[in-house]
């Protein structure tokens, strides 16, 4: 079973996070690399700028966003494979900057990875 978590990048790192990967296309405002403590910034796993702008954290567009993001991930297998490899090695925490902890790209990406990884 894959242990994939999501966490706001503004929350402090904890030992249970395992490998921390920032999955935002934009660097989080006001944070240094030391504060983020990410092993990797994988912009390629984030939604495209067009999709990000279409969603604009509007919960009414959540289902459309999820489906469109799944399609983007299907078309972009390299970062997906990289994240699955990391998740198979131990806990993986996907870091995001959005204020909404339930409706963001990391939640969708986690769902996608668990489905793809069979975990």
C-alpha positions as YAML, in Angstrom:
chain: A
units: angstrom
residues:
- id: 1
  name: UNK
  ca: [0.00, 0.00, 0.00]
- id: 2
  name: UNK
  ca: [1.40, 3.37, -0.98]
- id: 3
  name: UNK
  ca: [1.72, 5.94, 1.79]
- id: 4
  name: UNK
  ca: [1.04, 9.23, -0.01]
- id: 5
  name: UNK
  ca: [0.05, 12.30, 1.97]
- id: 6
  name: UNK
  ca: [-0.78, 15.89, 1.13]
- id: 7
  name: UNK
  ca: [0.27, 18.86, 3.21]
- id: 8
  name: UNK
  ca: [0.24, 22.61, 2.93]
- id: 9
  name: UNK
  ca: [3.75, 23.81, 2.26]
- id: 10
  name: UNK
  ca: [3.27, 26.45, 4.97]
- id: 11
  name: UNK
  ca: [2.95, 23.78, 7.68]
- id: 12
  name: UNK
  ca: [6.20, 22.72, 9.36]
- id: 13
  name: UNK
  ca: [7.97, 19.60, 8.16]
- id: 14
  name: UNK
  ca: [7.72, 16.55, 10.37]
- id: 15
  name: UNK
  ca: [9.73, 13.30, 10.45]
- id: 16
  name: UNK
  ca: [6.68, 11.31, 9.31]
- id: 17
  name: UNK
  ca: [6.50, 13.25, 6.04]
- id: 18
  name: UNK
  ca: [9.05, 11.01, 4.38]
- id: 19
  name: UNK
  ca: [10.07, 12.41, 1.00]
- id: 20
  name: UNK
  ca: [8.59, 15.89, 0.55]
- id: 21
  name: UNK
  ca: [7.85, 16.99, -3.03]
- id: 22
  name: UNK
  ca: [6.49, 20.40, -3.98]
- id: 23
  name: UNK
  ca: [3.89, 19.87, -6.72]
- id: 24
  name: UNK
  ca: [2.97, 23.50, -7.43]
- id: 25
  name: UNK
  ca: [3.86, 25.18, -10.70]
- id: 26
  name: UNK
  ca: [4.72, 28.37, -8.79]
- id: 27
  name: UNK
  ca: [7.09, 28.68, -5.84]
- id: 28
  name: UNK
  ca: [5.13, 29.39, -2.63]
- id: 29
  name: UNK
  ca: [5.08, 33.07, -1.77]
- id: 30
  name: UNK
  ca: [7.32, 34.12, 1.09]
- id: 31
  name: UNK
  ca: [9.03, 30.77, 1.65]
- id: 32
  name: UNK
  ca: [12.69, 29.85, 1.28]
- id: 33
  name: UNK
  ca: [13.96, 26.45, 0.22]
- id: 34
  name: UNK
  ca: [15.05, 25.90, 3.83]
- id: 35
  name: UNK
  ca: [11.48, 26.45, 5.07]
- id: 36
  name: UNK
  ca: [9.93, 24.25, 2.38]
- id: 37
  name: UNK
  ca: [12.35, 21.35, 3.02]
- id: 38
  name: UNK
  ca: [11.36, 19.62, -0.21]
- id: 39
  name: UNK
  ca: [13.57, 16.93, -1.69]
- id: 40
  name: UNK
  ca: [12.24, 17.93, -5.09]
- id: 41
  name: UNK
  ca: [10.21, 20.66, -6.82]
- id: 42
  name: UNK
  ca: [8.34, 18.78, -9.52]
- id: 43
  name: UNK
  ca: [6.61, 21.54, -11.50]
- id: 44
  name: UNK
  ca: [5.96, 19.05, -14.28]
- id: 45
  name: UNK
  ca: [3.47, 17.19, -12.06]
- id: 46
  name: UNK
  ca: [1.40, 20.33, -11.48]
- id: 47
  name: UNK
  ca: [-1.59, 21.30, -13.60]
- id: 48
  name: UNK
  ca: [-0.88, 23.41, -16.67]
- id: 49
  name: UNK
  ca: [-1.18, 27.16, -16.32]
- id: 50
  name: UNK
  ca: [-4.34, 27.09, -18.44]
- id: 51
  name: UNK
  ca: [-5.96, 24.46, -16.23]
- id: 52
  name: UNK
  ca: [-4.85, 26.21, -13.05]
- id: 53
  name: UNK
  ca: [-6.37, 29.47, -14.27]
- id: 54
  name: UNK
  ca: [-9.59, 27.74, -15.36]
- id: 55
  name: UNK
  ca: [-10.04, 26.18, -11.91]
- id: 56
  name: UNK
  ca: [-8.93, 29.23, -9.92]
- id: 57
  name: UNK
  ca: [-9.89, 27.38, -6.71]
- id: 58
  name: UNK
  ca: [-13.58, 27.57, -7.63]
- id: 59
  name: UNK
  ca: [-15.23, 24.56, -5.94]
- id: 60
  name: UNK
  ca: [-18.02, 24.69, -8.55]
- id: 61
  name: UNK
  ca: [-15.39, 23.68, -11.14]
- id: 62
  name: UNK
  ca: [-13.85, 20.91, -8.99]
- id: 63
  name: UNK
  ca: [-15.16, 17.90, -10.95]
- id: 64
  name: UNK
  ca: [-14.16, 19.42, -14.30]
- id: 65
  name: UNK
  ca: [-10.76, 20.28, -12.87]
- id: 66
  name: UNK
  ca: [-10.21, 16.73, -11.60]
- id: 67
  name: UNK
  ca: [-11.07, 15.15, -14.94]
- id: 68
  name: UNK
  ca: [-8.96, 17.61, -16.93]
- id: 69
  name: UNK
  ca: [-6.01, 17.18, -14.55]
- id: 70
  name: UNK
  ca: [-6.29, 13.38, -14.80]
- id: 71
  name: UNK
  ca: [-6.09, 13.76, -18.60]
- id: 72
  name: UNK
  ca: [-2.99, 15.97, -18.28]
- id: 73
  name: UNK
  ca: [-1.36, 13.41, -15.99]
- id: 74
  name: UNK
  ca: [-2.21, 10.60, -18.44]
- id: 75
  name: UNK
  ca: [-0.41, 12.57, -21.15]
- id: 76
  name: UNK
  ca: [2.62, 13.25, -18.93]
- id: 77
  name: UNK
  ca: [3.87, 9.89, -17.60]
- id: 78
  name: UNK
  ca: [7.43, 10.88, -16.57]
- id: 79
  name: UNK
  ca: [6.63, 12.87, -13.40]
- id: 80
  name: UNK
  ca: [3.94, 10.32, -12.48]
- id: 81
  name: UNK
  ca: [6.51, 7.51, -12.72]
- id: 82
  name: UNK
  ca: [9.00, 9.55, -10.69]
- id: 83
  name: UNK
  ca: [6.45, 10.13, -7.91]
- id: 84
  name: UNK
  ca: [5.38, 6.49, -7.89]
- id: 85
  name: UNK
  ca: [9.02, 5.41, -7.58]
- id: 86
  name: UNK
  ca: [9.44, 7.72, -4.58]
- id: 87
  name: UNK
  ca: [6.20, 6.46, -3.00]
- id: 88
  name: UNK
  ca: [7.35, 2.85, -3.33]
- id: 89
  name: UNK
  ca: [10.49, 3.72, -1.33]
- id: 90
  name: UNK
  ca: [8.56, 5.05, 1.68]
- id: 91
  name: UNK
  ca: [6.17, 7.80, 2.76]
- id: 92
  name: UNK
  ca: [5.66, 10.56, 0.19]
- id: 93
  name: UNK
  ca: [4.22, 13.96, 1.04]
- id: 94
  name: UNK
  ca: [2.91, 16.11, -1.78]
- id: 95
  name: UNK
  ca: [3.29, 19.78, -0.85]
- id: 96
  name: UNK
  ca: [0.90, 22.45, -2.10]
- id: 97
  name: UNK
  ca: [0.41, 26.14, -1.43]
- id: 98
  name: UNK
  ca: [-3.36, 26.53, -1.82]
- id: 99
  name: UNK
  ca: [-5.41, 27.62, 1.21]
- id: 100
  name: UNK
  ca: [-8.15, 25.05, 0.52]
- id: 101
  name: UNK
  ca: [-6.85, 21.74, 1.88]
- id: 102
  name: UNK
  ca: [-9.66, 19.68, 0.28]
- id: 103
  name: UNK
  ca: [-9.79, 21.15, -3.23]
- id: 104
  name: UNK
  ca: [-6.30, 21.46, -4.68]
- id: 105
  name: UNK
  ca: [-4.05, 19.74, -7.19]
- id: 106
  name: UNK
  ca: [-2.18, 17.70, -4.57]
- id: 107
  name: UNK
  ca: [-5.42, 16.00, -3.50]
- id: 108
  name: UNK
  ca: [-6.15, 15.07, -7.12]
- id: 109
  name: UNK
  ca: [-2.56, 13.99, -7.75]
- id: 110
  name: UNK
  ca: [-2.61, 11.76, -4.65]
- id: 111
  name: UNK
  ca: [-5.83, 10.12, -5.84]
- id: 112
  name: UNK
  ca: [-4.32, 9.60, -9.29]
- id: 113
  name: UNK
  ca: [-1.07, 8.12, -7.93]
- id: 114
  name: UNK
  ca: [-2.84, 5.72, -5.56]
- id: 115
  name: UNK
  ca: [-5.07, 4.53, -8.40]
- id: 116
  name: UNK
  ca: [-2.11, 4.16, -10.81]
- id: 117
  name: UNK
  ca: [0.17, 2.56, -8.24]
- id: 118
  name: UNK
  ca: [-2.38, 0.00, -7.16]
- id: 119
  name: UNK
  ca: [-2.09, 1.15, -3.58]
...
